[in-house]
């Protein structure tokens, strides 16, 4: 799926695939999935050279750039821990404490 998505848009450089329990509009939720579900190996990381040129600064002198796909999903058909969610009241307490301490 990642190669298809990266191939749809010429300018797209990064795709992160997550499970349906992750809110794709919440960056911290997506990064949580990356931190807890991705393995930095061939199962979770897909790197592609993009032969089409574009004007982005990261492209080389020929206009060649790279694209990255990250699979931050639970392994299919294998047991995996449930997503832990902190109680909202405790989260508010922790945020207030950090704010009080100047963080």
Beta strands, then each sheet from edge to edge (+ up, - down):
strand 1: 14-18
strand 2: 45-50
strand 3: 65-72
sheet 1: 1+ 3+ 2-
end
